[in-house]
Amino acid sequence: MRQGNLATYRQRLLSAAEGRILEIGVGSGHNFRYYSERANHVIGLDPSPKLLSMARETIRSQAFPFPVELLQASAEAIPLRSGSLDTVVTTWTLCTIPNVTSALAEMCRVLKPDGRFLFVEHGLSPDPAVRRWQDRLTPIWKRISGGCHLNRAISQLVQDAAHRPDRNGLHEGSKANNVYVRRLCPSRIAAMI
């Protein structure tokens, strides 16, 4: 999802990331340019060796004011210590993760108690006519687009993860410039809508 019209969403979301950051589904490293000076260390996680090779090329060809580390792994089993990250980021990634519920639990696990989960995603439409098309197209679409589920209910999945019995729950926070901040596990979530 490299379209130019999405750059504004990336900029707004990623400029809010700070400290030690984990980017789930780092892909080719396209987002590195959008992190601000508040990023101390960026860890890019992706299961694809090919995409990580492209991310290494991005790192070699551009200078970033923070160290970048790349990990080949699944979001369902993040190979980092619990409570070790300030921010976890996803950009148009949750639609492709096979077991998104496990991945969200892992993201909560690696965040510090005051850490933040920042995401911008697409998902299930509120319009019934669009939803019907999403349901019809998803079986084919996910085969040709890296596992993308057009009809995945991202907001509901995030809320469900926040309300698991072993979590402190979801508490609404502030809304500014279409960035929604919520408490989760007990970290904050900022969802770009």
N, C-alpha and C positions, 0 to 999 in steps of 0.2 A: 504494500500500500504506500507507494511513493508519490502519489499524485501531489502536484504543487498546492492544490487547494486544501490539503491536509496539513501543510506546514504550520499554519496558525495554531491548530490544535496541538501539534507536537510541541511547538515553542511554549505555549501557555502551560501545558502540563509539565514538561521536563524542566522548565526553569524553576519549578517549585521543588524539585528533587534536591536533597542536600545530604551531606555527610558521606557515609559508606553506602553505596547504591547498588542494588541488584536489578538488572534489566532482564526480565524473562522474555525469551524469544528474541534475542538480540539480532538475529539475522545477519545482515551484511554490515552492521554497525552504523546504519543510516542516522540513528538518533544521537550519536555521540556529539554532533555539532550543536545540539540544542541544550545541553546541560550548562548550567551557569557556573560562576566562580564558587558557588556554595558546594559543588561536588568535590569531595576529597579523594574518592576512589570509586571507580565504576567497575562492576563485575558483570560481564555479559554471559548469559547462560543460553545455550541452544543445543538441541539434540543432533543437529545436522553438521557433520564435518565439513561439507561443502560450504555452507553458510558461514561457519566459523573461519574458514579459510578466507572468505571474502571480507569478514570483519578484520582479520589480521592485516589484510591489504589496506583497508581503510585506516587502521592504526599506523601502518608504515608510511602512508602517503600524506597524512595530516598530523599536525601537532595539536595535542589537547593539553589543557592546563591541569590535568589530573592523570594518575596512572589508570590504565585499563587492563583488566585481567579477564581472560576468556575461559569458560568452563563448558565442556561437552557433557551435558546431562539433561535429564528430564525435569520438568517443573514438579512432577509428582514425587520426586526424590532429590531434593536440593542438597548437594554435598557441602553444606556450610553449617557452622555451629548455631544452635538455637540462640535467639536474642542477640545476633551479631550485626544486624543491619539497621541503618537509620531510615532507608527508603527502599521499597520494592516498586518497580514500574512495569506496567504492561501497556503496549500500544497495539491494538488490533491483533491480539494474540490469544486471548481466552477462547475464542471461537475454534481454535485449532487443537487445543490440548485434549488428548483422549479422555483423561479422567480429571476434569476441571475441579471437581470437589476435593480430590486429594491434593491437587496443585494449590488451591486456595488455602487449605490447611497447612501445607508446607510453607507458603508465603507468610502466614501468621506465625508459624514456629520460628522462622529466622529473623523476624522483625524484633527490635527492641521494644520494651513495653510502651515507650512513647514514639515508636516508629510510625511511618506513614506508608500506606499503599496507594499509589497514584495510578489511575488507569483511564484510558480512552478506548472505547470498544464500540462495535456495532452489535446488533442482536435482534431479537424478536420484535417485530413491529407492533405498535398498539392498534394499527389499522387491520381489521379482520381480512379484508381483501388482499392486502400485502402479505399478511401471515400465511394465507392459503398458498400464495405463490412461493413464499419462502419454504413452506413444507414440501411443495412439489419439486422445487429445484434443488434442495439440499442433498438428496441422495447422489445426484450427478455432480453437483458443485463441489462437494467435499472430496470427490475423487480427482478432480482436475485442478483444485486450488489448495493443495497442501493440507487437506483435512478441515477446511473452513466450514462450519455449520452456520448457515445463514439464519437459522431459526433457533439459535441458542438463547435462552432467557438469561442474559448476563446479569442484569440487575437483581433478579430473583436468586440466582446462584450465589452472588456476593452476599445478599441479605441472609440466605440460608446458612452460609458459612459463618456469618456473624452470630447467628442464633443457636449454634451447636451447644449442647449442654456444657461442654468444657470451656466455653468462651464467656466473656463478660457481657456480650450482647452489643447491639448496635444502638448508638445514641446519636441523634441528629446534631449536627454542628452548624456551621455557617455556610451561606451560599454567597459567592461573589464572582462575578464575571463568568457565570455558568460552570464554575468549579464547585462541586458539592463535597464538603468535608464531613466525614462520618467517623465514628469510633468503631473499631473492629479489633477484637482479639488481643488486647484492648487498644490496638493501634488505630490511627486515623486513616480514613480512606478519602481520597479526592477523586471523584469520578467526573470525567468530562462528558457532559451530556450534549 
